[in-house]
Amino acid sequence: MRKLTYFVACSIDGFIGDPGGDATSMMAFVDEEMIEFLTSEYPETVSAQGREVLGFGEVKNRRFDTVIQGRASYQIALDAGLTSPYGHMAELVASRTLRESPDPNVELVSGDVVGRIRELKAQDSELGIWLCGGSRLAGELIGEVDELVIKTYPQVYGSGMPMFGADFAVTDFALENVRTFDNGVLVRTYSRKR
């Protein structure tokens, strides 16, 4: 069974973006050490365009071969003129508003997103599925999340878009690893307690 991993950036107080969803303030912490971490451990989480700019476009995916994101997260790529930001993977976008995919590599999921993730998890693959973002999407998929990889940036937002836009429910995870960076960033990895 494939894992669904929510690999996400957040503030110390657990927000993945400001009230409007903007998280560009976190980019100030993406320094050489963080880029080295991403390129060596999670290269597929860097957009296809970013991979080319950083000179590792041909690096094989290490952990994921599929990505799912919400409509608002995908809109950031569309606004930048990218219809397939993660063309090195199968891409899914959960959306009730897009009627037609703007790219042949992007599958739109407008109905049962939990059911679609369960289908993907049942597929035979050595690589997992990356839940890229979207607070509401993460909230819908919390029951399917097997692993959390949380890049915590040393900022406090006070309010904004939470990691999981969902109703209250306690879900337990076990801490597997913590990596600290010189600039104050922490990357914590948790596995789902089932």
N, CA, C and O of each residue as an XYZ file, in Angstrom:
776
protein
N       0.843     -1.184      0.000
C       0.000      0.000      0.000
C       0.883      1.241      0.000
O       1.801      1.355      0.812
N       0.610      2.157     -0.897
C       1.367      3.414     -0.981
C       0.960      4.355      0.144
O      -0.164      4.303      0.644
N       1.905      5.225      0.533
C       1.641      6.202      1.577
C       1.210      7.532      0.971
O       1.656      7.927     -0.106
N       0.328      8.208      1.703
C       0.005      9.594      1.399
C       0.754     10.440      2.423
O       0.533     10.308      3.626
N       1.636     11.306      1.942
C       2.460     12.157      2.793
C       2.076     13.611      2.595
O       2.083     14.124      1.476
N       1.746     14.261      3.683
C       1.498     15.703      3.648
C       2.832     16.375      3.947
O       3.236     16.491      5.104
N       3.507     16.815      2.896
C       4.803     17.501      2.961
C       4.490     18.971      2.795
O       4.111     19.409      1.708
N       4.647     19.747      3.874
C       4.106     21.098      3.870
C       4.996     22.045      4.664
O       5.694     21.629      5.589
N       4.966     23.314      4.298
C       5.649     24.375      5.037
C       4.629     25.093      5.904
O       3.493     25.322      5.490
N       5.052     25.449      7.126
C       4.141     26.183      8.001
C       4.906     27.094      8.950
O       6.122     26.985      9.102
N       4.173     27.979      9.574
C       4.729     28.860     10.594
C       4.820     28.089     11.920
O       4.303     26.978     12.036
N       5.476     28.685     12.905
C       5.579     28.059     14.223
C       4.196     27.758     14.789
O       3.995     26.739     15.450
N       3.244     28.652     14.525
C       1.907     28.464     15.069
C       0.964     27.698     14.134
O      -0.255     27.755     14.295
N       1.527     26.992     13.168
C       0.764     26.015     12.393
C      -0.025     26.523     11.203
O      -0.969     25.866     10.765
N       0.346     27.689     10.667
C      -0.356     28.207      9.501
C       0.481     28.007      8.239
O       1.691     28.234      8.238
N      -0.186     27.577      7.163
C       0.512     27.355      5.899
C       0.452     28.577      4.996
O       1.038     28.589      3.913
N      -0.248     29.589      5.441
C      -0.339     30.843      4.713
C      -1.069     31.867      5.541
O      -1.691     31.536      6.551
N      -0.994     33.110      5.117
C      -1.710     34.171      5.818
C      -3.211     33.998      5.547
O      -3.596     33.051      4.861
N      -4.071     34.891      6.070
C      -5.515     34.712      5.846
C      -5.911     34.601      4.372
O      -6.941     34.006      4.055
N      -5.105     35.167      3.471
C      -5.385     35.049      2.034
C      -4.677     33.883      1.380
O      -4.827     33.669      0.177
N      -3.899     33.118      2.152
C      -3.189     31.952      1.624
C      -1.769     32.221      1.190
O      -1.090     31.303      0.730
N      -1.290     33.453      1.320
C       0.059     33.805      0.897
C       1.083     33.335      1.931
O       0.935     33.603      3.123
N       2.109     32.642      1.476
C       3.177     32.159      2.358
C       4.547     32.603      1.851
O       5.559     31.995      2.200
N       4.592     33.643      1.043
C       5.868     34.040      0.452
C       6.879     34.507      1.490
O       8.079     34.490      1.218
N       6.430     34.924      2.673
C       7.387     35.348      3.699
C       8.310     34.209      4.109
O       9.425     34.453      4.570
N       7.860     32.972      3.948
C       8.677     31.806      4.317
C       9.839     31.594      3.346
O      10.824     30.940      3.687
N       9.725     32.142      2.150
C      10.777     31.952      1.152
C      12.117     32.530      1.595
O      13.162     32.115      1.094
N      12.101     33.470      2.514
C      13.347     34.059      3.019
C      14.238     33.023      3.694
O      15.440     33.244      3.845
N      13.664     31.899      4.101
C      14.409     30.855      4.798
C      14.873     29.732      3.877
O      15.514     28.784      4.331
N      14.556     29.831      2.597
C      15.003     28.814      1.644
C      16.400     29.220      1.173
O      16.578     29.887      0.155
N      17.380     28.783      1.967
C      18.775     29.128      1.697
C      19.507     27.918      1.112
O      18.871     26.921      0.770
N      20.810     27.994      0.995
C      21.590     26.898      0.403
C      21.404     25.583      1.143
O      21.289     24.529      0.517
N      21.373     25.637      2.467
C      21.211     24.407      3.249
C      19.850     23.764      2.976
O      19.755     22.545      2.833
N      18.800     24.582      2.905
C      17.469     24.052      2.627
C      17.385     23.516      1.199
O      16.780     22.469      0.967
N      17.980     24.219      0.248
C      17.969     23.736     -1.134
C      18.708     22.408     -1.250
O      18.266     21.515     -1.972
N      19.818     22.271     -0.550
C      20.558     20.999     -0.548
C      19.695     19.881      0.030
O      19.683     18.769     -0.498
N      18.983     20.166      1.098
C      18.078     19.189      1.707
C      16.999     18.770      0.707
O      16.755     17.580      0.509
N      16.365     19.746      0.086
C      15.299     19.434     -0.867
C      15.825     18.647     -2.064
O      15.208     17.667     -2.480
N      16.954     19.067     -2.619
C      17.469     18.385     -3.812
C      17.945     16.979     -3.510
O      17.876     16.111     -4.380
N      18.425     16.732     -2.305
C      18.920     15.390     -1.985
C      17.840     14.475     -1.410
O      17.869     13.267     -1.644
N      16.899     15.026     -0.670
C      15.896     14.196      0.001
C      14.515     14.204     -0.659
O      13.834     13.180     -0.697
N      14.115     15.342     -1.166
C      12.768     15.495     -1.726
C      12.811     16.258     -3.054
O      12.129     17.272     -3.197
N      13.592     15.792     -4.016
C      13.745     16.573     -5.257
C      12.443     16.766     -6.022
O      12.266     17.776     -6.702
N      11.541     15.816     -5.916
C      10.296     15.911     -6.667
C       9.366     17.002     -6.150
O       8.417     17.380     -6.837
N       9.630     17.519     -4.930
C       8.774     18.566     -4.381
C       9.154     19.958     -4.895
O       8.489     20.943     -4.573
N      10.194     20.036     -5.670
C      10.568     21.284     -6.335
C       9.919     21.255     -7.718
O       9.986     20.248     -8.422
N       9.303     22.347     -8.093
C       8.606     22.389     -9.383
C       9.558     22.046    -10.529
O      10.774     22.189    -10.404
N       9.000     21.602    -11.623
C       9.811     21.267    -12.798
C      10.646     22.463    -13.227
O      11.816     22.309    -13.576
N      10.059     23.647    -13.207
C      10.783     24.860    -13.570
C      11.910     25.127    -12.570
O      13.023     25.468    -12.972
N      11.634     24.978    -11.288
C      12.646     25.179    -10.254
C      13.786     24.189    -10.366
O      14.946     24.538    -10.148
N      13.451     22.947    -10.708
C      14.479     21.920    -10.870
C      15.453     22.304    -11.988
O      16.662     22.110    -11.856
N      14.930     22.841    -13.075
C      15.788     23.254    -14.192
C      16.692     24.416    -13.776
O      17.887     24.418    -14.069
N      16.110     25.400    -13.093
C      16.882     26.563    -12.647
C      18.005     26.137    -11.702
O      19.117     26.659    -11.775
N      17.707     25.191    -10.819
C      18.691     24.734     -9.842
C      19.647     23.677    -10.402
O      20.593     23.272     -9.726
N      19.399     23.234    -11.629
C      20.320     22.322    -12.291
C      20.186     20.859    -11.927
O      21.151     20.104    -12.041
N      18.995     20.443    -11.486
C      18.818     19.019    -11.216
C      17.528     18.479    -11.830
O      16.832     17.654    -11.238
N      17.235     18.964    -13.025
C      16.025     18.558    -13.723
C      15.940     17.075    -14.024
O      14.840     16.532    -14.138
N      17.075     16.410    -14.155
C      17.086     14.987    -14.519
C      17.162     14.053    -13.312
O      17.192     12.833    -13.478
N      17.194     14.607    -12.111
C      17.272     13.769    -10.903
C      15.983     12.973    -10.756
O      14.889     13.512    -10.923
N      16.120     11.691    -10.442
C      14.954     10.821    -10.279
C      14.184     11.169     -9.007
O      14.751     11.638     -8.019
N      12.887     10.926     -9.064
C      12.056     11.099     -7.877
C      12.492     10.090     -6.821
O      12.732      8.923     -7.133
N      12.592     10.535     -5.589
C      13.035      9.661     -4.496
C      11.879      9.085     -3.684
O      11.930      7.934     -3.251
N      10.845      9.883     -3.481
C       9.790      9.471     -2.551
C       8.389      9.423     -3.160
O       7.559      8.615     -2.747
N       8.129     10.279     -4.132
C       6.775     10.410     -4.681
C       6.782     10.322     -6.203
O       7.719     10.770     -6.864
N       5.709      9.730     -6.747
C       5.514      9.774     -8.198
C       4.172     10.383     -8.564
O       3.800     10.454     -9.735
N       3.445     10.827     -7.528
C       2.121     11.407     -7.713
C       1.971     12.575     -6.748
O       2.430     12.506     -5.608
N       1.333     13.644     -7.201
C       1.077     14.798     -6.345
C      -0.392     15.179     -6.469
O      -0.968     15.141     -7.556
N      -0.987     15.547     -5.339
C      -2.344     16.097     -5.352
C      -2.321     17.420     -4.611
O      -1.693     17.563     -3.561
N      -3.024     18.382     -5.190
C      -3.129     19.683     -4.546
C      -4.520     20.239     -4.768
O      -5.263     19.792     -5.642
N      -4.850     21.221     -3.956
C      -6.135     21.880     -4.074
C      -6.131     22.924     -5.178
O      -5.087     23.267     -5.732
N      -7.298     23.408     -5.478
C      -7.482     24.383     -6.560
C      -6.715     25.674     -6.299
O      -6.089     26.209     -7.214
N      -6.750     26.187     -5.068
C      -6.067     27.446     -4.766
C      -4.552     27.287     -4.888
O      -3.877     28.190     -5.382
N      -4.017     26.162     -4.448
C      -2.578     25.910     -4.592
C      -2.193     25.839     -6.061
O      -1.166     26.378     -6.473
N      -3.021     25.171     -6.840
C      -2.763     25.046     -8.276
C      -2.849     26.403     -8.971
O      -2.135     26.646     -9.944
N      -3.711     27.280     -8.482
C      -3.877     28.594     -9.096
C      -2.577     29.392     -9.072
O      -2.322     30.187     -9.978
N      -1.753     29.188     -8.042
C      -0.459     29.876     -7.963
C       0.382     29.532     -9.190
O       1.011     30.408     -9.784
N       0.389     28.255     -9.565
C       1.125     27.835    -10.764
C       0.492     28.421    -12.018
O       1.198     28.926    -12.892
N      -0.826     28.359    -12.114
C      -1.503     28.910    -13.291
C      -1.208     30.389    -13.449
O      -0.990     30.866    -14.563
N      -1.198     31.117    -12.342
C      -0.904     32.551    -12.399
C       0.512     32.818    -12.887
O       0.795     33.879    -13.445
N       1.411     31.841    -12.673
C       2.792     31.965    -13.152
C       2.956     31.416    -14.565
O       4.068     31.382    -15.092
N       1.857     30.985    -15.181
C       1.904     30.463    -16.541
C       2.288     29.004    -16.626
O       2.663     28.525    -17.696
N       2.201     28.281    -15.503
C       2.564     26.858    -15.476
C       1.307     26.016    -15.356
O       0.606     26.079    -14.346
N       1.020     25.233    -16.377
C      -0.164     24.378    -16.325
C       0.146     23.009    -15.736
O      -0.762     22.293    -15.314
N       1.426     22.641    -15.705
C       1.856     21.365    -15.124
C       3.121     21.621    -14.297
O       4.227     21.310    -14.739
N       2.954     22.192    -13.088
C       4.130     22.568    -12.300
C       4.989     21.383    -11.871
O       6.189     21.534    -11.640
N       4.391     20.231    -11.767
C       5.129     19.031    -11.349
C       5.032     17.966    -12.437
O       4.600     16.841    -12.187
N       5.438     18.339    -13.643
C       5.335     17.460    -14.793
C       6.161     16.190    -14.694
O       6.000     15.284    -15.511
N       7.042     16.112    -13.709
C       7.855     14.911    -13.481
C       7.102     13.887    -12.627
O       7.673     12.871    -12.228
N       5.819     14.153    -12.347
C       4.959     13.236    -11.597
C       3.563     13.247    -12.214
O       3.232     14.111    -13.026
N       2.764     12.284    -11.817
C       1.339     12.347    -12.139
C       0.743     13.424    -11.243
O       0.974     13.425    -10.034
N      -0.025     14.344    -11.831
C      -0.578     15.467    -11.077
C      -2.095     15.385    -11.005
O      -2.776     15.151    -12.004
N      -2.602     15.586     -9.794
C      -4.040     15.662     -9.589
C      -4.356     16.987     -8.914
O      -3.614     17.446     -8.046
N      -5.461     17.597     -9.319
C      -5.927     18.828     -8.714
C      -7.377     18.615     -8.296
O      -8.238     18.305     -9.118
N      -7.627     18.788     -6.998
C      -8.997     18.689     -6.491
C      -9.676     20.025     -6.729
O      -9.255     21.049     -6.190
N     -10.726     20.015     -7.536
C     -11.403     21.267     -7.881
C     -12.854     21.003     -8.241
O     -13.180     20.058     -8.959
N     -13.712     21.865     -7.720
C     -15.116     21.822     -8.100
C     -15.444     22.925     -9.101
O     -16.563     23.003     -9.606
N     -14.450     23.783     -9.386
C     -14.709     24.913    -10.281
C     -14.092     24.750    -11.664
O     -14.659     25.225    -12.647
N     -12.943     24.086    -11.757
C     -12.351     23.852    -13.075
C     -13.152     22.769    -13.789
O     -13.410     21.704    -13.227
N     -13.532     23.039    -14.997
C     -14.337     22.076    -15.768
C     -13.481     21.223    -16.693
O     -13.827     20.085    -17.008
N     -12.358     21.793    -17.124
C     -11.483     21.098    -18.063
C     -10.041     21.330    -17.648
O      -9.657     22.448    -17.305
N      -9.251     20.277    -17.682
C      -7.851     20.403    -17.297
C      -7.099     21.235    -18.329
O      -7.253     21.016    -19.531
N      -6.283     22.190    -17.871
C      -5.501     22.989    -18.807
C      -4.249     22.283    -19.306
O      -3.498     22.846    -20.102
N      -4.015     21.051    -18.844
C      -2.810     20.323    -19.242
C      -3.099     18.826    -19.259
O      -3.789     18.331    -18.368
N      -2.585     18.083    -20.259
C      -2.847     16.649    -20.322
C      -2.258     15.868    -19.143
O      -2.696     14.754    -18.859
N      -1.267     16.447    -18.459
C      -0.663     15.754    -17.310
C      -1.437     15.972    -16.012
O      -1.130     15.338    -15.003
N      -2.425     16.847    -16.021
C      -3.163     17.199    -14.805
C      -4.554     16.581    -14.847
O      -5.368     16.889    -15.718
N      -4.803     15.703    -13.882
C      -6.119     15.084    -13.723
C      -6.930     15.897    -12.728
O      -6.477     16.142    -11.609
N      -8.113     16.313    -13.121
C      -9.004     17.020    -12.212
C      -9.844     16.014    -11.438
O     -10.379     15.064    -12.010
N      -9.953     16.233    -10.135
C     -10.790     15.402     -9.273
C     -11.868     16.314     -8.708
O     -11.602     17.144     -7.838
N     -13.090     16.152     -9.211
C     -14.171     17.035     -8.781
C     -15.158     16.336     -7.863
O     -15.999     16.984     -7.240
N     -15.058     15.032     -7.778
C     -15.998     14.280     -6.954
C     -15.372     13.769     -5.682
O     -14.903     14.546     -4.850
N     -15.365     12.480     -5.534
C     -14.916     11.806     -4.314
C     -13.391     11.762     -4.241
O     -12.769     10.811     -4.712
N     -12.794     12.797     -3.649
C     -11.332     12.874     -3.573
C     -10.772     11.796     -2.646
O      -9.693     11.266     -2.910
N     -11.472     11.465     -1.580
C     -11.007     10.408     -0.675
C     -10.982      9.079     -1.422
O     -10.018      8.322     -1.311
N     -12.029      8.795     -2.176
C     -12.075      7.565     -2.960
C     -10.957      7.500     -3.982
O     -10.359      6.444     -4.188
N     -10.672      8.631     -4.627
C      -9.594      8.657     -5.632
C      -8.243      8.413     -4.974
O      -7.413      7.693     -5.531
N      -8.002      8.997     -3.799
C      -6.744      8.766     -3.081
C      -6.641      7.302     -2.668
O      -5.561      6.718     -2.753
N      -7.716      6.709     -2.233
C      -7.685      5.277     -1.865
C      -7.327      4.414     -3.074
O      -6.590      3.436     -2.944
N      -7.846      4.773     -4.247
C      -7.487      4.045     -5.468
C      -5.990      4.173     -5.741
O      -5.320      3.188     -6.055
N      -5.477      5.387     -5.619
C      -4.047      5.612     -5.864
C      -3.184      4.876     -4.848
O      -2.146      4.318     -5.203
N      -3.602      4.871     -3.602
C      -2.831      4.183     -2.554
C      -2.782      2.668     -2.805
O      -1.823      2.000     -2.419
N      -3.806      2.147     -3.443
C      -3.868      0.709     -3.716
C      -3.047      0.308     -4.938
O      -2.826     -0.882     -5.161
N      -2.596      1.268     -5.728
C      -1.795      0.960     -6.914
C      -0.433      0.399     -6.512
O       0.076      0.659     -5.422
N       0.128     -0.369     -7.421
C       1.442     -0.959     -7.197
C       2.520      0.037     -7.608
O       2.727      0.282     -8.797
N       3.199      0.605     -6.628
C       4.285      1.537     -6.887
C       5.170      1.591     -5.649
O       4.682      1.499     -4.523
N       6.460      1.738     -5.862
C       7.383      1.871     -4.738
C       7.394      3.292     -4.193
O       7.884      3.531     -3.090
N       6.854      4.238     -4.962
C       6.842      5.631     -4.545
C       5.450      6.034     -4.070
O       4.442      5.474     -4.500
N       5.420      7.012     -3.181
C       4.176      7.429     -2.571
C       3.497      8.581     -3.270
O       3.822      8.937     -4.403
N       2.537      9.157     -2.555
C       1.710     10.247     -3.043
C       1.970     11.453     -2.150
O       1.949     11.349     -0.923
N       2.212     12.587     -2.774
C       2.477     13.808     -2.032
C       1.236     14.683     -2.012
O       0.738     15.100     -3.057
N       0.748     14.954     -0.822
C      -0.296     15.951     -0.634
C       0.417     17.283     -0.529
O       1.033     17.590      0.491
N       0.331     18.066     -1.580
C       1.105     19.292     -1.739
C       0.517     20.445     -0.944
O       1.253     21.261     -0.390
N      -0.738     20.510     -0.889
C      -1.296     21.628     -0.160
C      -2.741     21.876     -0.478
O      -3.383     21.281     -1.343
N      -3.175     22.805      0.306
C      -4.560     23.157      0.346
C      -5.093     22.769      1.708
O      -5.236     21.585      2.012
N      -5.384     23.756      2.522
C      -5.887     23.521      3.872
C      -7.167     22.694      3.864
O      -7.305     21.732      4.620
N      -8.095     23.082      3.003
C      -9.367     22.340      2.943
C      -9.163     20.922      2.420
O      -9.761     19.973      2.928
N      -8.313     20.784      1.399
C      -8.037     19.452      0.864
C      -7.386     18.580      1.927
O      -7.755     17.416      2.086
N      -6.418     19.133      2.658
C      -5.777     18.377      3.739
C      -6.806     17.969      4.788
O      -6.743     16.865      5.330
N      -7.752     18.862      5.072
C      -8.809     18.530      6.015
C      -9.679     17.382      5.527
O     -10.070     16.515      6.308
N      -9.982     17.380      4.225
C     -10.772     16.286      3.652
C     -10.019     14.961      3.693
O     -10.618     13.900      3.865
N      -8.691     15.035      3.532
C      -7.881     13.816      3.413
C      -7.200     13.386      4.705
O      -6.420     12.434      4.688
N      -7.468     14.058      5.829
C      -6.767     13.737      7.068
C      -6.860     12.248      7.410
O      -5.900     11.683      7.936
N      -7.957     11.622      7.133
C      -8.108     10.193      7.428
C      -7.231      9.302      6.582
O      -7.010      8.144      6.934
N      -6.723      9.817      5.470
C      -5.873      9.042      4.566
C      -4.391      9.372      4.710
O      -3.554      8.676      4.135
N      -4.046     10.417      5.464
C      -2.654     10.837      5.613
C      -1.898      9.829      6.473
O      -2.275      9.566      7.615
N      -0.826      9.268      5.912
C      -0.004      8.276      6.606
C       1.246      8.889      7.224
O       1.817      8.338      8.166
N       1.666     10.027      6.689
C       2.918     10.632      7.132
C       2.808     12.149      7.005
O       2.210     12.668      6.062
N       3.400     12.847      7.975
C       3.526     14.295      7.924
C       4.997     14.645      7.860
O       5.790     14.144      8.657
N       5.369     15.499      6.925
C       6.711     16.073      6.889
C       6.465     17.576      6.916
O       6.028     18.170      5.931
N       6.757     18.177      8.071
C       6.409     19.572      8.312
C       7.677     20.410      8.373
O       8.509     20.251      9.265
N       7.802     21.306      7.402
C       8.901     22.269      7.400
C       8.399     23.486      8.176
O       7.591     24.264      7.669
N       8.882     23.642      9.405
C       8.427     24.735     10.249
C       9.412     25.885     10.164
O      10.578     25.754     10.535
N       8.922     27.019      9.667
C       9.747     28.206      9.519
C       9.615     29.082     10.763
O       8.530     29.164     11.339
N      10.698     29.738     11.189
C      10.676     30.487     12.449
C       9.937     31.822     12.324
O      10.523     32.897     12.447
N       8.655     31.712     12.080
C       7.775     32.872     11.982
C       6.475     32.550     12.706
O       6.057     31.394     12.760
N       5.845     33.564     13.256
C       4.517     33.434     13.851
C       3.575     34.277     13.007
O       3.839     35.453     12.757
N       2.478     33.676     12.569
C       1.500     34.394     11.754
C       0.376     34.988     12.600
O      -0.148     36.051     12.269
N       0.008     34.327     13.666
C      -1.091     34.824     14.493
C      -2.453     34.357     14.009
O      -3.306     33.986     14.815
N      -2.658     34.373     12.729
C      -3.877     33.828     12.122
C      -3.552     33.531     10.667
O      -2.517     33.945     10.145
N      -4.436     32.822     10.042
C      -4.215     32.503      8.645
C      -4.843     31.193      8.256
O      -5.854     30.776      8.822
N      -4.228     30.539      7.271
C      -4.721     29.274      6.745
C      -4.089     28.133      7.544
O      -2.873     27.949      7.488
N      -4.890     27.367      8.287
C      -4.324     26.281      9.097
C      -3.850     25.115      8.233
O      -4.253     24.977      7.078
N      -2.993     24.285      8.806
C      -2.520     23.108      8.072
C      -3.678     22.225      7.629
O      -3.672     21.699      6.516
N      -4.664     22.064      8.493
C      -5.830     21.237      8.194
C      -7.088     22.062      8.401
O      -7.419     22.417      9.532
N      -7.782     22.367      7.334
C      -9.077     23.034      7.432
C     -10.145     21.973      7.607
O     -10.767     21.536      6.639
N     -10.352     21.564      8.843
C     -11.275     20.460      9.121
C     -11.966     20.691     10.458
O     -11.551     21.540     11.247
N     -13.009     19.936     10.695
C     -13.666     19.962     11.997
C     -12.743     19.354     13.036
O     -11.823     18.610     12.697
N     -12.984     19.666     14.289
C     -12.153     19.158     15.370
C     -12.232     17.636     15.447
O     -13.316     17.055     15.495
N     -11.069     17.011     15.459
C     -10.946     15.566     15.663
C      -9.487     15.291     16.006
O      -8.581     15.743     15.305
N      -9.269     14.558     17.072
C      -7.900     14.235     17.475
C      -7.391     13.095     16.605
O      -8.049     12.063     16.473
N      -6.226     13.285     16.016
C      -5.585     12.276     15.182
C      -4.140     12.174     15.657
O      -3.411     13.167     15.643
N      -3.725     10.991     16.074
C      -2.394     10.814     16.661
C      -1.351     10.414     15.623
O      -1.597      9.593     14.740
N      -0.181     11.024     15.764
C       0.984     10.712     14.949
C       2.168     10.506     15.889
O       2.197     11.052     16.992
N       3.143      9.714     15.445
C       4.358      9.473     16.222
C       5.522     10.205     15.567
O       5.712     10.131     14.353
N       6.298     10.912     16.383
C       7.463     11.624     15.880
C       8.544     10.628     15.482
O       8.948      9.789     16.287
N       9.009     10.722     14.241
C      10.033      9.817     13.719
C      11.403     10.490     13.623
O      12.430      9.852     13.856
N      11.413     11.782     13.280
C      12.688     12.451     13.039
C      12.506     13.962     13.137
O      11.451     14.502     12.805
N      13.564     14.632     13.601
C      13.605     16.094     13.591
C      14.954     16.503     13.027
O      16.001     16.033     13.474
N      14.913     17.375     12.050
C      16.159     17.918     11.505
C      16.143     19.426     11.701
O      15.160     20.093     11.378
N      17.227     19.953     12.228
C      17.313     21.395     12.439
C      18.271     21.998     11.415
O      19.238     21.365     10.991
N      17.977     23.227     11.036
C      18.788     23.960     10.082
C      19.364     25.191     10.769
O      18.785     25.709     11.724
N      20.488     25.646     10.282
C      21.183     26.779     10.886
C      20.336     28.049     10.945
O      20.540     28.887     11.823
N      19.400     28.196     10.030
C      18.574     29.408      9.993
C      17.321     29.319     10.867
O      16.468     30.204     10.818
N      17.207     28.251     11.671
C      16.077     28.113     12.579
C      14.933     27.267     12.063
O      13.966     27.043     12.791
N      15.008     26.794     10.838
C      13.967     25.929     10.283
C      14.077     24.538     10.918
O      15.176     24.035     11.155
N      12.940     23.939     11.183
C      12.861     22.552     11.635
C      12.089     21.750     10.602
O      11.104     22.237     10.047
N      12.523     20.531     10.341
C      11.740     19.616      9.522
C      11.449     18.409     10.398
O      12.345     17.657     10.781
N      10.166     18.248     10.702
C       9.722     17.147     11.557
C       8.980     16.118     10.718
O       8.161     16.465      9.868
N       9.274     14.861     10.966
C       8.598     13.776     10.267
C       7.827     12.944     11.288
O       8.366     12.509     12.305
N       6.548     12.740     10.981
C       5.658     11.968     11.855
C       5.021     10.841     11.053
O       4.730     11.001      9.867
N       4.808      9.720     11.692
C       4.040      8.639     11.059
C       2.703      8.495     11.772
O       2.595      8.741     12.973
N       1.707      8.102     11.030
C       0.354      7.940     11.555
C       0.294      6.765     12.510
O       0.789      5.680     12.206
N      -0.314      6.984     13.666
C      -0.579      5.880     14.595
C      -1.910      5.269     14.203
O      -2.942      5.939     14.237
N      -1.888      4.020     13.836
C      -3.146      3.354     13.430
C      -3.440      2.200     14.358
O      -4.448      1.514     14.189
